[in-house]
Amino acid sequence: MSERRVVVYPPSETGGRRVRLDDRILGTAYSLHDLTVFLQNAGLTGWDELDVADSGLIEWHGGGPEVWAP
């Protein structure tokens, strides 16, 4: 997975952040837990929320892993 690019976009006006892996949108995450589930389903098995929050693989736009609402 280290070759892949994960982008978490800024929170939308209604809450939640769109998540992209390479050129594919995985969905809208409303929490760090949601993001973790998306990434586990995409192949990052064994990672928990702390691993995701601290990962250098994720490019955060509009705030880090603690920001989920506008």
Backbone as CSV, one residue per row, in Angstrom:
resi,resn,N_x,N_y,N_z,CA_x,CA_y,CA_z,C_x,C_y,C_z
1,MET,0.817,-1.192,0.000,0.000,0.000,0.000,0.860,1.255,0.000
2,SER,2.138,1.177,0.362,2.954,2.374,0.465,3.112,3.090,-0.863
3,GLU,2.873,2.412,-1.959,2.959,3.027,-3.278,1.682,3.780,-3.630
4,ARG,0.631,3.571,-2.867,-0.665,4.140,-3.190,-0.846,5.492,-2.513
5,ARG,-1.693,6.316,-3.097,-1.918,7.666,-2.583,-3.327,7.771,-2.011
6,VAL,-3.417,8.141,-0.746,-4.695,8.340,-0.069,-4.860,9.829,0.169
7,VAL,-6.005,10.374,-0.262,-6.312,11.786,-0.040,-7.620,11.860,0.728
8,VAL,-7.604,12.635,1.827,-8.817,12.915,2.587,-9.109,14.393,2.370
9,TYR,-10.243,14.678,1.731,-10.615,16.038,1.357,-11.207,16.797,2.543
10,PRO,-11.307,18.127,2.438,-11.884,18.918,3.534,-13.326,18.500,3.820
11,PRO,-13.788,18.767,5.042,-15.173,18.448,5.380,-16.144,19.185,4.459
12,SER,-17.206,18.492,4.081,-18.245,19.126,3.258,-19.138,19.975,4.162
13,GLU,-20.005,20.769,3.563,-20.912,21.628,4.329,-21.854,20.810,5.203
14,THR,-22.149,19.591,4.792,-23.055,18.735,5.553,-22.314,17.767,6.464
15,GLY,-20.997,17.866,6.500,-20.179,16.995,7.333,-19.638,15.826,6.538
16,GLY,-18.612,15.219,7.047,-17.974,14.101,6.365,-16.909,14.576,5.391
17,ARG,-15.978,13.680,5.101,-14.867,13.995,4.209,-14.744,12.913,3.149
18,ARG,-14.675,13.337,1.899,-14.507,12.389,0.790,-13.107,11.793,0.876
19,VAL,-13.027,10.497,0.571,-11.768,9.764,0.654,-11.449,9.172,-0.713
20,ARG,-10.233,9.439,-1.186,-9.795,8.907,-2.479,-8.551,8.053,-2.271
21,LEU,-8.527,6.932,-2.935,-7.348,6.069,-2.974,-6.933,5.967,-4.424
22,ASP,-5.761,6.492,-4.746,-5.300,6.597,-6.132,-6.350,7.362,-6.930
23,ASP,-6.958,6.764,-7.929,-7.958,7.470,-8.745,-9.380,7.031,-8.430
24,ARG,-9.580,6.377,-7.301,-10.892,5.819,-6.947,-11.412,6.455,-5.656
25,ILE,-12.653,6.947,-5.696,-13.299,7.478,-4.500,-13.814,6.297,-3.683
26,LEU,-13.389,6.227,-2.414,-13.833,5.140,-1.544,-15.151,5.453,-0.859
27,GLY,-15.465,6.730,-0.715,-16.708,7.133,-0.067,-16.493,8.360,0.778
28,THR,-17.484,8.654,1.617,-17.413,9.783,2.534,-17.292,9.246,3.947
29,ALA,-16.228,9.639,4.614,-15.987,9.232,5.999,-16.501,10.330,6.923
30,TYR,-17.173,9.912,7.980,-17.694,10.855,8.965,-16.913,10.789,10.269
31,SER,-15.894,9.933,10.296,-15.069,9.780,11.494,-13.784,9.057,11.113
32,LEU,-12.848,9.058,12.032,-11.609,8.320,11.823,-11.900,6.825,11.706
33,HIS,-12.906,6.366,12.432,-13.308,4.958,12.330,-13.755,4.620,10.909
34,ASP,-14.601,5.476,10.314,-15.057,5.247,8.931,-13.866,5.166,7.984
35,LEU,-12.939,6.104,8.116,-11.760,6.116,7.254,-10.958,4.833,7.429
36,THR,-10.806,4.401,8.662,-10.071,3.156,8.935,-10.730,1.975,8.255
37,VAL,-12.039,1.887,8.317,-12.772,0.789,7.668,-12.576,0.841,6.157
38,PHE,-12.678,2.030,5.560,-12.456,2.161,4.110,-11.076,1.625,3.733
39,LEU,-10.062,2.022,4.483,-8.696,1.623,4.153,-8.451,0.137,4.421
40,GLN,-9.062,-0.395,5.461,-8.957,-1.838,5.705,-9.566,-2.616,4.546
41,ASN,-10.726,-2.170,4.075,-11.383,-2.831,2.944,-10.575,-2.703,1.661
42,ALA,-9.735,-1.664,1.588,-8.897,-1.451,0.405,-7.542,-2.159,0.518
43,GLY,-7.309,-2.869,1.640,-6.082,-3.653,1.741,-5.165,-3.362,2.907
44,LEU,-5.461,-2.338,3.698,-4.627,-2.037,4.862,-5.114,-2.845,6.068
45,THR,-5.148,-4.130,5.942,-5.628,-4.980,7.029,-4.677,-4.914,8.208
46,GLY,-5.232,-4.986,9.389,-4.423,-4.942,10.587,-4.176,-3.545,11.121
47,TRP,-4.583,-2.520,10.403,-4.400,-1.153,10.869,-5.584,-0.747,11.728
48,ASP,-5.289,-0.005,12.812,-6.366,0.539,13.627,-6.396,2.060,13.448
49,GLU,-7.271,2.718,14.202,-7.432,4.164,14.051,-6.152,4.934,14.362
50,LEU,-5.382,4.488,15.323,-4.123,5.176,15.645,-3.124,5.054,14.505
51,ASP,-3.068,3.880,13.871,-2.180,3.693,12.717,-2.563,4.645,11.587
52,VAL,-3.859,4.755,11.337,-4.339,5.623,10.257,-4.052,7.085,10.582
53,ALA,-4.326,7.507,11.803,-4.110,8.909,12.191,-2.646,9.310,12.083
54,ASP,-1.739,8.375,12.342,-0.305,8.679,12.326,0.383,8.363,11.004
55,SER,-0.348,7.837,10.034,0.253,7.380,8.790,0.730,8.531,7.912
56,GLY,1.901,8.368,7.362,2.412,9.310,6.375,1.868,9.039,4.980
57,LEU,1.068,7.985,4.836,0.483,7.638,3.532,-0.701,8.522,3.171
58,ILE,-1.242,9.216,4.161,-2.486,9.960,3.958,-2.180,11.440,3.799
59,GLU,-2.751,12.024,2.750,-2.641,13.460,2.497,-3.941,14.101,2.983
60,TRP,-3.852,14.876,4.053,-5.020,15.503,4.667,-5.205,16.908,4.102
61,HIS,-6.398,17.207,3.621,-6.742,18.546,3.119,-7.815,19.122,4.033
62,GLY,-7.639,20.367,4.470,-8.665,21.010,5.278,-8.711,20.550,6.716
63,GLY,-7.603,20.082,7.231,-7.529,19.632,8.617,-7.059,18.206,8.716
64,GLY,-6.551,17.847,9.867,-6.014,16.509,10.085,-7.071,15.520,10.529
65,PRO,-6.644,14.423,11.140,-7.549,13.340,11.484,-8.569,13.672,12.569
66,GLU,-8.430,14.823,13.205,-9.395,15.219,14.240,-10.533,16.069,13.689
67,VAL,-10.496,16.447,12.413,-11.475,17.359,11.818,-12.437,16.595,10.906
68,TRP,-13.746,16.585,11.280,-14.743,15.870,10.478,-15.960,16.696,10.157
69,ALA,-16.075,17.881,10.721,-17.216,18.757,10.452,-16.675,20.107,9.985
70,PRO,-17.481,20.828,9.199,-17.033,22.138,8.707,-16.881,23.166,9.815
